[in-house]
């Protein structure tokens, strides 16, 4: 059925940068809206950024200007460039696909029906 595999997480000091990657195992994912969410223990999964097939984007207010979502459809890959990281960005980051649409940039987790396993991002103060 295909899968999403995230990578690029790790430990970084506040103010540093990381780039997350999400590789889809099937080319059909290049047709779908994609997003990044994050979750910390005891909290609900929260929206970070989304991108449509053609590159329209949507961001959580607190990451706008610091994070950039992009995609390379030829490589079936979605990226999340994270700059000026803060301790409150610490979370498990998940890649997700909305296989019902190419054009959406929804912030609602319920709109996404395919998820990766997550990658841990830890920002030290």
N, C-alpha and C positions, 0 to 999 in steps of 0.2 A: 504493500500500500504506500510505501514511501516513508521517509522519516526526515526530521529536522535535527541537525547536530550543531550545537553551539560550541564555541571555543573562544579563547582570548581573555577569560577572566583571570583574576589573580589578586595579589596584594600590592597596593600602591599607597604612597603617602598623599595626604591632602594636597591638592593643587596639581597633582599628576594627571596622567592620561592613560587610557586603555582603549583598544579597539576590539570590540566583540564581532565575531563572525557567526553566521548561521548558514550552513550549507544544506540544501535540500537534495535528497537522493534522486528525485525525479524531476525531469525538465518541466513538467506541468506546473510546478510551483512558481515558475516565472510568470504565470498568468494570474496569480492570486495577490490580493492585498496581504501585506505582511506587517508584523508589529513586534515590538519588544515590550515585555512586561517585567516587573520585578516583584519579589516577595521577601519579606523578613519574617522570622518565626512569630507566630501568634497574630499575624496581620493578614488581611486579604491581599490578593494579588493586585498590583496597581499598574496602570498604564504608564508607559514611558514615551513611546513614539510609534508612529505607524507610517507606512508608505504604500501608495497604490502602485499598480503595475507600471504606470507611466511616470511615477515620480512625485505625485502630490504627497505632501507630508503633513503630519499633525504631531504636536508635542505636548507633553505635560508641562504646565506653566513653569514649574521649578527647574526644569532642565533646558528650557528654551534658551538658546544662545550659548549653551555649554555642550550639548549633545547634538550630533548630526546622524540621522538615519539615511542610508543610501542602499542601492541595490545594483547588482550586476546580473542582469537576467541571462546573459550568455554563460555565466558561471553558476547560475542557480544559487546565488549567495546574497544575503542581506547583511549589512554592516551597521554597527552602532559605534561611532567615534565619540568617546567621552573625554572631555577636557575639563580642567578646573574641578576635579573631583572633590567631593566633600564627604566627611564621615557618614552623613545621612544618606549617601548613595549606596552604602553597603547593603547588599541583598544578593539573592540568587536571581539572575537575569534569565528570562525565558524568551525564546523566539516562538512566534505563533503565525499561523496562516489562516486566512478567511477564504475557504475554497468556494464560497458562494459568489464572490465578487472580485473583479479586477480593479474596481474604481474606489472602493471604500478606504477610509482612514479612521475607522471607528476606535474609540477609546474603551469600549466595553468588552471585557474578557469573554462574555457570553456570545459575542459575534464571531469568535475565532474557534474553529473546530479541530485544529491540528496543532500540537504543541511539541516542542523539544523537551529535553530532560533538564536543561538549565545549566548555567555556569556561575560559579561563585565570584562575586566582586567584593573585595574588602578594602576599605579606605581607612587608613590609620591617621590619627590626628597628630 
